[in-house]
């Protein structure tokens, strides 16, 4: 008995991820898979068709900017600027609408945010002991650097004494020899 795969319209909030999920888990027959593929292709075509007005609006906005550059009348310039702003708002709305199917539903977005937030909290909790250990190791390193500094000073003092002793040995050899 074939399963009802349901409609895959963008109004229901299905995106490519849910289509893929349905292909893997819900489609049991070849006919159901073909139906899902048709719906995926239709969704992609709708997304491609919605980008045409965006391109058209962008071209119109550019043309209005060019007109505004050459216009001398300030009233006409203001009018053109108002038209440009309106068209930009319309373009932004159409971009948002054409891309809204990519985001999924509001609940999906909120769930993704919760998952990411939980992941970040986990990473922060893992990072705290590491950060504390780094701080401890830095303090130890500072102590060791101070020790190395004092040992260098002692080495210099010993080398000076050795040089002085060597000079006195040379002087004694000159006196004897």
C-alpha positions in Angstrom: 0.0 0.0 0.0 1.6 3.3 -1.1 2.2 6.0 1.6 0.7 9.4 1.2 3.7 11.7 0.7 1.7 14.9 0.9 2.1 18.1 -1.0 5.5 19.7 -1.2 4.5 23.3 -1.8 6.7 26.1 -0.4 3.6 27.3 1.5 4.0 24.4 3.8 7.5 25.4 4.6 9.3 22.5 2.9 12.8 23.2 1.6 15.5 21.2 -0.1 16.4 19.5 3.2 12.9 18.3 3.8 12.6 17.1 0.2 15.8 15.2 0.7 14.5 13.8 4.0 11.2 12.7 2.3 13.2 11.0 -0.5 15.2 9.0 2.0 12.6 8.1 4.5 9.1 8.5 3.1 9.2 7.6 -0.6 8.8 3.8 -0.8 8.0 3.4 -4.5 9.5 4.7 -7.7 6.3 6.7 -8.4 6.5 8.5 -5.1 10.2 9.4 -5.7 9.3 10.7 -9.2 6.6 12.8 -7.7 9.0 14.2 -5.1 11.5 15.0 -7.9 8.9 16.8 -9.9 8.0 18.9 -6.8 11.7 19.6 -6.2 12.1 20.8 -9.8 9.0 22.9 -9.6 10.2 24.5 -6.4 13.5 25.3 -8.1 11.8 26.8 -11.1 9.7 29.0 -8.9 12.8 30.2 -7.1 14.5 30.9 -10.5 11.4 32.7 -11.8 11.2 34.9 -8.7 14.7 36.2 -9.4 13.7 37.8 -12.7 11.8 40.7 -11.2 14.8 41.3 -8.9 17.1 41.7 -11.9 14.6 43.8 -13.7 14.1 46.1 -10.6 17.9 46.4 -10.2 18.3 47.5 -13.9 15.5 50.0 -13.5 17.1 51.4 -10.3 20.4 51.8 -12.1 18.6 53.6 -15.0 16.9 56.0 -12.5 20.3 56.7 -10.8 21.8 57.5 -14.2 18.8 59.8 -15.0 19.2 61.5 -11.7 22.9 62.3 -12.4 22.0 64.1 -15.6 18.9 65.9 -14.3 19.3 69.6 -13.5 15.9 70.2 -12.0 16.0 69.6 -8.2 12.3 68.8 -8.0 12.6 66.1 -10.6 15.7 64.8 -8.8 13.7 64.5 -5.6 11.0 62.7 -7.5 13.5 60.3 -9.0 15.1 59.7 -5.6 11.7 58.8 -4.1 11.0 56.4 -7.0 14.5 54.8 -6.5 13.8 54.3 -2.8 10.4 52.7 -3.5 11.9 50.4 -6.1 14.8 49.4 -3.7 12.2 48.5 -1.0 10.3 46.5 -3.5 13.4 44.8 -4.7 14.4 43.9 -1.1 11.0 42.5 -0.4 11.1 40.3 -3.5 14.6 39.1 -2.6 13.3 38.2 0.9 10.3 36.5 -0.6 12.3 34.5 -3.1 14.8 33.4 -0.5 12.3 32.8 2.3 11.8 29.2 1.2 15.5 28.6 1.9 15.2 29.6 5.5 12.3 27.2 6.4 9.7 28.0 8.9 10.1 30.2 11.9 10.1 27.2 14.2 12.9 25.6 12.1 15.0 28.7 12.4 14.3 28.9 16.2 15.2 25.2 16.6 18.5 25.7 14.6 19.3 28.8 16.8 18.7 26.7 20.0 20.9 23.9 18.7 23.7 26.3 17.8 23.3 28.1 21.2 23.5 24.7 23.0 26.6 23.8 20.9 28.3 27.1 21.8 27.5 26.6 25.5 29.0 23.2 25.4 32.1 24.5 23.6 32.4 27.3 26.2 32.2 24.7 29.0 34.9 22.6 27.4 37.0 25.7 26.9 36.9 26.9 30.5 39.1 24.2 32.0 41.5 24.5 29.0 41.7 28.2 29.5 42.4 27.7 33.2 45.1 25.2 32.4 46.7 27.6 29.9 46.7 30.4 32.6 48.4 28.0 35.0 51.0 26.9 32.5 51.7 30.6 31.6 52.3 31.3 35.3 54.7 28.3 35.5 56.4 29.5 32.4 56.9 33.0 33.9 58.4 31.4 37.0 60.7 29.3 34.8 61.8 32.4 32.8 62.7 34.2 36.0 64.7 31.1 37.1 66.4 31.0 33.7 67.2 34.8 34.1 68.7 34.3 37.6 70.7 31.3 36.3 72.1 33.4 33.5 73.2 36.0 35.9 74.9 33.3 38.0 76.5 31.9 34.9 77.9 35.3 34.0 79.3 35.8 37.5 80.9 32.3 37.3 82.3 33.1 33.9 83.8 36.4 35.2 85.4 34.5 38.1 86.7 31.9 35.8 88.2 34.5 33.5 89.7 36.3 36.5 91.2 33.0 37.7 92.5 32.2 34.2 94.2 35.6 34.0 95.8 35.1 37.4 97.0 31.6 36.3 98.5 33.1 33.2 100.3 35.8 35.2 101.7 33.1 37.6 103.0 31.1 34.6 104.7 34.3 33.2 106.3 34.9 36.6 107.5 31.3 36.8 108.5 30.9 33.3 
